[in-house]
């Protein structure tokens, strides 16, 4: 007897197939979705502020939502501009000073690493003359090959720059329309959920919303506290680039492991360039060691909350997977998206443990 499907089963298969097709299309379009995903993340974070302003009144007149959106977006732009104005002038002042110390740094590096390289049969000096000689040998090829490499690099770099410029210009436009019609968009998305799943989906959505709100508020506080801590700690240790390195380390904490690692590398380079003895490296180890303990055992559990916590292996996999699918924005999206997926997995696991398939 051939197996036949009911009309309801055929409809379910049709809509499930269509959903999988749309999901595959979104994955394939991952590179061009960057400004839309970035705008959606910003819209979710900024919408409470827009709602608060939209509930205010100007005399007898309500505060227009479009004006509230513009005010919030301008505040965000001013905050970003303030960080840029703090970091860039200090870097412009300090980089020439650090550049003058690069020869001394290479000499010290050659003294420490050179003998070990010779033990492996590698004859190379890591001072200015040695680096120049190495580069000369590497590029001792024909002129046509050199120009081909340069042109290829310029082409790739130019394409990347144009992509970033397009994203930077498109994000504010998409963000404005998302914030302007946020509640309408959410309502229409909710109406797409099948009626029989409305109750369950509402509960899951509320749980996810609470989780993300806790994550965003807590993560912003963690970034602010750590930026102040690292800037102050490095300044007390006598670092000339304490302010920019501290701010960069604190603000990049929202990218797990990557932000801390980049800040640590910048601080170590600054220590080797600025200080003659080992006390600079010791200061970096102390400041960043205490910062890691402060973040891991106090700030993140207290401000972000234990319920957002994921196993480090899960975090690393999520960073790689979302980065592969959506690029840099995928890295930003990895941790909150993983937290949302963890809520879904929890509900699926509960249904599985209650099912007859498991209990029989």
N, C-alpha and C positions, 0 to 999 in steps of 0.2 A: 504494500500500500504506500503510494508516494506521499511524502510529507508535504502538507499544505499550510500556508500561513493565513491567519485571519486578516481582516481588513485593518484592524487596529495594529497588529504586528507589522504589517506592510508599511503603515504610516510611520510607526516608530523607527523602522529600519531606514525609511526614506529621509526623515528629519535627522536621524543620527549620522547617516552618510553625508548629508549636506553640512552638518556641523563640523564633521571631521575634515571635509573639503575646505571649509572656511578657515579652520585652524591651520591646515597645511599651507593655505595661501598666505596667511599672516606670517608664518614662519619663513616662507620664501621671500616675502617682502620685508623681512626684518631690517635690512640696512636702511630703507627709506622710511621706516616707521619711527626712527630715532626722535625727530622733533615732536611727533604726536605723543609718544610715550613720555618724553620729558615734560611736555605740557600737561599731560594727564596727571603725572605725579605732582607737579607744582599746583595744579588746580585743586587736587584733593587736599593738599596742605594749606592752601590759601583760602579755600572756600569758607571756612568758619569765620575768618576775618571779614570777608565780603558780606556774609550774612549778618554779622554784628553791625557793620556800618549801614547796611540796607534797612535795618530795623530802627535806625536813628531817624530823627525828624529835624528839618531845618525850619524852625518856626512852626507853621501849620502844615508845611508840606513834607511828604516823605522823602527820604534820601534816595535819589535814583540809583538803581542797581548798577547801571552802566558807569555812573560816576564813582560808586564804591569800588568797582573793578579797577578803574583807572587809578584811584588813590592807592589801593593795595599793590598794584603792579609798580607804581612809582616808588613806594616804600621799599619794595624788593630791589628795584634798580638802584636806589640810593644805598641800600645795605651792601650790594655787590660792589658798587663804585667806591664806597668807604673802605672796603677791604683792599681793593686795588690801589687806592691812593695811599694806604698805609704801607703795603708791601713793596710796591714798585720803587718809590723814592729811596727806601732803605737799600734795596738791592742795587739800584744805580749808584749809590754812594759806596757800598761795600764791595761790589764785584771788582772794581779796579784795584782796590787794596788787596783783595784775595788773589787777583791775577798776578800781582807783583811777587807774591809768595809762592807761586807754582814752581819756579826753579828749585827753591829750597825744599819744597815738598817732594819733587822728583828725586832730588839728591838723597833725602832721607829714605824714600822708598827703595832706591837702588841699594842703599846701605843695608837695609833689612832683608829685601827679597833677592837681591842680586846673587849672593852666595848660594842660596837655595836653588836658583835657576841654573847656576853653573854645576851644581851637583847632578842635575838631570841632563847635562850636556848642552844647555841652552846658553849661548854666548850673546848676551844682549844687555846693554846698559840702559837703565831706566831714568837717565837724566835728560836734560834738554837735547844734547847732541845725539844721544842714543835714540831717542824718540824720533828726531828729525831724520836720522839715517834709516831707521826702520820704515818710516813713511816713504822715503825716497825709493827704497827697494820695492815696496809694495806697489808703487805707482810708476815703476820703471817699465812701462809698456808703451806701445805705439800711441801716437797722438790720436789716431782714429778711435782706438779703444777707449782712451780717456774721455774724449768728447762724447762718445756713445753712452758711456756710463753717466756722465754729468747730465746729458739731455734726458736720459731715462729717469734719473733721480728728480730732475726739475719737473718732469711731466707728472710723475707720481705725487710729488710734494704739492704741485699746483692743483692737482685734482683733489687732494685731501683738504687743502686750504679752501677751495671753492665749496666743498661739501660742508665744512665747518661754518663758513659764512652763510650758506643757504639755511643751515640749521639754526644759526643764531638769529637770522632775520625772520624765520618762519615761526619759531617758538613763541614770541610775544603775540603774534596774530592768532595762532591757535589757542594760546592761553586765554586771550581776551574772550573769544567766542565760547570756550568751555566754561569759564567763570560766569559769563553772562547768562548762559542757558543750562547751568549745572543741574538744577532741580528738574528741569524739563527732560534733560538727557537721562537722568537717573530714573525718572518715572517711566519713560519709554522703554528703557532697558528692562525694568521690572515687569512691564506688561508683556515682554517676550517670553517670560518664564511660564511654562505650562501651568494651568490652573491647579492641577492636583499637587504641584510642588510649591505652591505659593507660601503656605505656612512654614514648611521646612526651610525654604530658601530665605525667607524673611529672618528667621532665627539665626541661620548661618551668616547672613549678611551683617546683622547686628553684632555678632561675635567678632567677625572679621574687622568691622569698622572700629570697634572698641580696641582691638589688638593693634591696628595700624595707627590709631590716634595716640595710643600709649607709646608706640614706637617712635612716631615723629616728634611728639613733644619731648620725650625723654632724650632722644638722640640729639636734638638741638641743644638741650641743656648740657649734655655730655660734651659736645663740640665746643661750646662756649667756655665751660669750666677748664677743659684740657688746653684750649688755646691760651687762656690766661696763665695756667700753671706752667706750661712749657716755655712760654715767653718769659715769665718771671724767673723760673729756674735757670734758664740759660743766661739771662741777664745777670743774675747773682753770680754765676760761674764766670762772668767776664766775657761772654761771647759778643763779638761785634754784630753778628747777624741774628741775635736772639729773637728780635721781634718778628721778622719774616719767617724764620724757620719754625718758631713756636706757633705762629698763626697757621702756617701750612700744615704742620703736624696735627693741630687740634681740629682744623676744618676737614681734613681728609680722614678723620677717624670713622666717618660714616661708611667708608670702604674698608671692610674688615681686613686686617693684616697688611693690606697694601698701603693705607695711609700711614700707619705706624712705621712700617718698614721704610717708606720713602723719607719720612721725617728723620728717622734714625740715621739713614745714609747721609742726608744733608748735614746733620749735626756732626757726624764723624768726619766728613770732609772738611767742614769748617774748623773742627778741633785740630786736625792734622795740618791745616794751612796756617792757623793763627798761633798755635802754641808750639814751643820748641820741645818741652818735656812731655811726659805721659799724663800730666795732670788734666789736660784737656779731654783725653779719652776717658779718664776716670770720671770726670764731671759728667760727660755724656752718659756713661753707664749708670751713674747714680740717678741723674735726672730722669732718664727714660725708664730705668728699672722701677723707680718709685711711681712714675706715671702709669706704667703698665699695671702695677699692683693696684693703684688708685682706681684705674678704669675697670679692671676685671673683677675686683672684690668689693668695690664700694659704689662707684658711679653707675655702672651699667646695671647691676642688680637693683639698686635703689631707684634710679631714675627711669630706666627703660623697662625693668621688670623681669622677673624670672620666666614669665610665661612666653616671652619672645625668644628665650634661649634655645639654640639649636646646637647639635654636636659639631665640633670643629670640622670634621670630615664632610658633613652635610653642607656647611658654609662654603668650604673650598670647592666642592662639586658644583654648588649653585653659582658661585662666581664664574667658574669656567663655562658652565652650560649657558647661563644667561648672557655672558660676554660673547660666546660664540654665536648665539642667535641674534642679539640686538646690539652688539658692539659695546661702546662705553656706557651708554644708558642702561644696557643690560646688567652691567656691573653694579650700577646704582640701584637697579630694581631687584637685584638678587636676594638680599636679605629680607625686605618686606614681603616679596613674592613667596619666598620660602616659608615665611611665617604663615601666610595665607594658605599655602598648600598644606602646611601642617595641621591647620584647622580642618581642612577637607579630609585629610587622611585620618584624623581622629574620628570624624563622623562615619567614614567608610568602614573603619576598623570596628566601631561599635555595632554597625549594622551587620558586618560579617560575623562577629561573635554571637549575635542574636539569631543568625540565619539557621535554617534546618540543614543546609549544606555543611556547616561547621559542627552542629550539635548531634547529627545522626551518625 
